Amino acid sequence: KNEVEQSPQNLTAQEGEFITINCSYSVGISALHWLQQHPGGGIVSLFMLSSGKKKHGRLIATINIQEKHSSLHITASHPRDSAVYICALLGGGADGLTFGKGTHLIIQP
Amino acid sequence: ETGVTQTPRHLVMGMTNKKSLKCEQHLGHNAMYWYKQSAKKPLELMFVYSLEERVENNSVPSRFSPECPNSSHLFLHLHTLQPEDSALYLCASSQRGVGDTQYFGPGTRLTVL
């Protein structure tokens, strides 16, 4: 079974700060998803990546397959970025996605 | 209307009730999923349907019964639930299978009294 660890569990930062959220796992995977869940429950898929780096607007996701680690970065953070960020693994012995517990991010104005 | 929709958004039911959750996707996808999200726990995959056939059932109690009449609609029939079944139930869809990006509905917040 793939063990997924996200850190930090909770993060409060000021508007404009550079944010990093980490995801580590124990078993090799074929791909990793970063998801964003807003208060109320709706989930949006931000990235799916299997190597290297992807960028979309102020969001950057990186993955290091050898080190079994991925990071999600938010530049120039804004209160509307406040949400729970979840990493989800594809592969690693599981038939479906294996989800982390999420990082609860609050950006204060 | 586009995306993945779920109804109802909120549901309160007694342990002896029978109710159904509905999910509809307007994306032309071939795979649909039911997830359960309990407080302070990771998302749990409950059921996967691909081309209207159930391909995965993650040891879900029989009081949860899925139905996929066509590739656009997915139901979760509920009966004799327990209070610990209270959770957010999320539906998702993807083009083919779990390797593709999944698009989530807004969820149904279920409370079992």
Interface residues (C-beta under 8 A of the other chain):
Chain A: V4 S30 A31 H33 L35 G40 G41 G42 I43 V44 S45 M48 I86 A88 L90 D95 G96 L97 T98 F99 G100 K101 G102
Chain B: Y33 Q37 K40 K41 P42 L43 E44 L45 V48 E56 N58 L88 L90 A92 V98 G99 T101 Q102 Y103 F104 G105 P106 G107 R109
